[in-house]
Every structure is written in structure tokens, then in C-alpha cells.
Amino acid sequence: MKISFELGESDLEHFREVMARAREASSELTVRQIVDNARELLSKVNRSETCSFIRDRMNELDTLIGMVMDDGWGLEEEDRKRVVDALAYFSEAEDLIPDDIPGLGFLDDAIMIELVNEELKHEIQAYRDFVIFRAAETSRLGADASAPEKEDWLEQRRQQLHSRMRRRRWRSRRGGGGERSPFSLL
């Protein structure tokens, strides 16, 4: 069965306000605490008997966590802050729908992931490309790659992907008049 719905401007405004409150509530937390809280939420989802729609979306948290914690990816501070701000919602214990409601408890989290994924689509795609590149090159070169050589080609690819990510984000904003997207949360 397929169920779909549209979020109107007032719905999006509500999610923006909820995200702002979550960022404010987590302002005293360290990045590590925010990440640990997001991991704990993901673990709760995976232990629950929730539907595949919710589980699939919530597993996207792994990518966001990786973007922050992966030293090889090395996000610049501005970009890192955007991802940490997105994770702040998943660090907040009190969200729109209490998580312990069977079947629906994580629905608000899944919707927020969808909004965050749209907001950070260029960052997410660049990171996924980096992870694939790193795995392929490591597999291809195996033990033949020295540590400094590996760092060089990873750094070069990382810089290319970071540049592409910012260019695409800038073009997306420029196409929309240079402003944030209508569903912008961050």
C-alpha cells in the first residue's frame, strides 16, 4: 500500500520551527553527544517493529553521522555545522510524535530525514562519492599504496568533491533567486 501526502508552507514552517528549537536545545551539547544521541535513536528504530518506510529513512542517519565523524572526509567548519545542526533534531528526546507510539512513533523523524536529505543533498552525494572512491582505490591499490601516497589521492579527491558540493549548492540557491529553498531547515 502506498500513502503519500504533501507538506504545505505552514507545515514546512512548523518543521523549521521544530528544527530551530532542537538546535537551541542541543546548543550546550558537544558534537560527540549529538552524534551519540542520533546513533541511539537509530538503534531504537532498528530494534523497533516500525515499517520499512521509516526504517529506510532513518538509516540515512548513518550517512549524516559519517559525514561528521569521518576524518578522511574532513568537512570544513561551515559545512560541518550544517550537518551537526541537522543531527540536532535527532538528538532531541521530545519530538513531534513520541517515539513509543507503535507504528507512528518515528514518523516525524522519517519526515525530518526527508527534509534534511533534500537540504543537504549536495553534501550527501559528495560524501557518498568520496566513500565509494576511497573503497575502490583502496581495493585497487591494496597493500601497494603507501600511507603518504594514499593521503595525497584521498585529499585531492576530497577537495574536488567539496568544491563540487559547494558549486551545486550555490547553483541551487541561484536558480531559486539566491535564497534558501522553501523547505530550508538550516
C-alpha positions as CSV (number, residue, x, y, z in Angstrom):
1,M,0.0,0.0,0.0
2,K,1.3,3.5,-0.8
3,I,0.3,6.5,1.2
4,S,1.5,9.9,0.1
5,F,0.9,13.5,1.3
6,E,2.1,17.0,0.6
7,L,3.6,19.4,3.1
8,G,2.3,22.9,2.6
9,E,4.1,26.1,3.5
10,S,2.6,26.1,7.0
11,D,3.7,22.5,7.5
12,L,7.2,23.3,6.4
13,E,7.3,26.4,8.7
14,H,6.3,24.1,11.6
15,F,9.2,21.7,10.8
16,R,11.5,24.7,10.6
17,E,10.4,25.9,14.0
18,V,10.8,22.4,15.5
19,M,14.3,22.2,14.0
20,A,15.2,25.6,15.4
21,R,14.0,24.5,18.8
22,A,16.0,21.3,18.6
23,R,19.2,23.2,17.6
24,E,18.7,25.6,20.5
25,A,18.1,22.7,23.0
26,S,21.2,21.0,21.8
27,S,23.4,24.1,21.8
28,E,25.1,23.0,25.1
29,L,25.9,19.5,23.8
30,T,29.2,18.6,22.2
31,V,29.3,17.2,18.6
32,R,30.1,13.8,20.1
33,Q,27.0,13.9,22.3
34,I,24.8,15.0,19.4
35,V,26.2,12.1,17.3
36,D,25.8,9.6,20.1
37,N,22.2,10.7,20.6
38,A,21.5,10.3,16.9
39,R,23.1,6.8,17.0
40,E,21.0,5.8,19.9
41,L,17.8,6.9,18.1
42,L,18.9,4.9,15.1
43,S,19.4,1.9,17.3
44,K,16.0,2.3,18.8
45,V,14.4,2.4,15.4
46,N,16.3,-0.7,14.3
47,R,15.2,-2.5,17.5
48,S,11.5,-1.5,17.0
49,E,8.9,-3.0,14.8
50,T,8.4,0.0,12.7
51,C,7.5,0.0,9.0
52,S,10.2,-0.2,6.2
53,F,9.4,3.4,5.1
54,I,10.5,4.7,8.5
55,R,13.4,2.3,8.9
56,D,14.8,3.1,5.4
57,R,14.7,6.8,6.0
58,M,16.2,6.6,9.5
59,N,19.1,4.5,8.2
60,E,20.1,7.7,6.3
61,L,21.3,9.0,9.7
62,D,24.4,6.7,9.2
63,T,25.4,8.9,6.3
64,L,25.0,12.1,8.2
65,I,26.9,10.7,11.1
66,G,29.7,9.5,8.8
67,M,29.9,13.0,7.3
68,V,30.7,14.4,10.7
69,M,32.9,11.7,12.1
70,D,34.9,10.6,9.1
71,D,38.3,12.2,9.5
72,G,39.1,11.4,5.9
73,W,36.2,13.5,4.7
74,G,37.2,16.5,6.7
75,L,34.3,18.8,6.3
76,E,35.1,22.5,6.6
77,E,33.6,24.1,9.7
78,E,30.7,25.8,7.9
79,D,29.6,22.6,6.2
80,R,30.2,20.5,9.3
81,K,28.0,22.9,11.3
82,R,25.1,22.4,8.8
83,V,25.3,18.6,9.2
84,V,25.6,18.8,13.1
85,D,22.6,21.3,13.1
86,A,20.6,18.7,11.1
87,L,21.6,15.9,13.6
88,A,20.5,18.1,16.5
89,Y,16.8,17.3,15.8
90,F,17.6,13.6,16.2
91,S,19.3,14.3,19.5
92,E,16.2,15.9,21.0
93,A,14.3,13.5,23.2
94,E,11.0,15.3,22.8
95,D,9.9,15.4,19.2
96,L,6.6,15.9,17.4
97,I,5.4,12.3,17.8
98,P,6.5,10.4,20.9
99,D,8.8,7.6,19.8
100,D,7.0,5.0,21.9
101,I,3.7,5.2,19.9
102,P,3.6,1.9,17.9
103,G,3.8,2.2,14.2
104,L,3.9,6.0,14.1
105,G,6.4,7.0,16.8
106,F,9.3,7.6,14.4
107,L,7.2,9.1,11.5
108,D,8.2,12.6,12.4
109,D,11.8,11.6,12.4
110,A,11.4,10.0,9.0
111,I,9.8,13.1,7.6
112,M,12.6,15.3,9.1
113,I,15.2,13.0,7.5
114,E,13.5,13.5,4.1
115,L,13.6,17.3,4.6
116,V,17.3,17.2,5.8
117,N,18.2,14.9,2.9
118,E,16.8,17.5,0.4
119,E,18.5,20.3,2.3
120,L,21.9,18.5,2.3
121,K,21.6,16.6,-1.0
122,H,24.8,18.0,-2.5
123,E,26.8,17.3,0.7
124,I,25.4,13.8,1.0
125,Q,26.1,13.0,-2.7
126,A,29.6,14.3,-2.4
127,Y,30.3,12.3,0.7
128,R,28.9,9.1,-0.8
129,D,31.1,9.6,-3.9
130,F,34.1,10.0,-1.6
131,V,33.3,6.8,0.3
132,I,32.9,4.9,-2.9
133,F,36.1,6.3,-4.4
134,R,38.1,5.6,-1.2
135,A,36.9,2.0,-1.1
136,A,37.5,1.4,-4.8
137,E,41.0,2.9,-4.7
138,T,41.9,1.1,-1.5
139,S,40.7,-2.2,-3.1
140,R,42.5,-1.5,-6.3
141,L,45.8,-0.5,-4.8
142,G,45.7,-2.8,-1.8
143,A,49.0,-3.0,0.1
144,D,50.8,-1.3,-2.8
145,A,49.6,2.2,-1.7
146,S,51.9,3.8,0.9
147,A,50.3,5.9,3.5
148,P,51.5,9.3,2.2
149,E,50.5,8.3,-1.4
150,K,47.1,7.3,-0.2
151,E,46.6,10.6,1.7
152,D,47.6,12.5,-1.4
153,W,45.0,10.9,-3.7
154,L,42.3,11.0,-1.0
155,E,43.0,14.7,-0.3
156,Q,42.9,15.5,-4.0
157,R,39.5,13.7,-4.4
158,R,38.1,15.2,-1.2
159,Q,38.9,18.7,-2.4
160,Q,37.3,18.1,-5.8
161,L,34.1,16.8,-4.1
162,H,34.0,19.6,-1.6
163,S,34.3,22.1,-4.4
164,R,31.6,20.3,-6.5
165,M,29.3,20.2,-3.4
166,R,29.6,24.0,-2.8
167,R,29.2,24.8,-6.6
168,R,26.0,22.7,-6.7
169,R,24.6,24.2,-3.5
170,W,25.4,27.7,-4.9
171,R,23.7,26.9,-8.2
172,S,20.6,25.5,-6.5
173,R,20.3,28.7,-4.5
174,R,21.0,30.9,-7.5
175,G,18.3,29.1,-9.5
176,G,15.9,30.0,-6.7
177,G,16.9,33.6,-6.6
178,G,19.9,33.0,-4.4
179,E,17.7,32.4,-1.4
180,R,17.3,29.4,0.8
181,S,15.0,26.7,-0.5
182,P,11.3,27.0,0.6
183,F,11.8,24.0,2.9
184,S,15.2,25.1,4.2
185,L,15.8,23.9,7.8
186,L,19.4,25.0,8.3
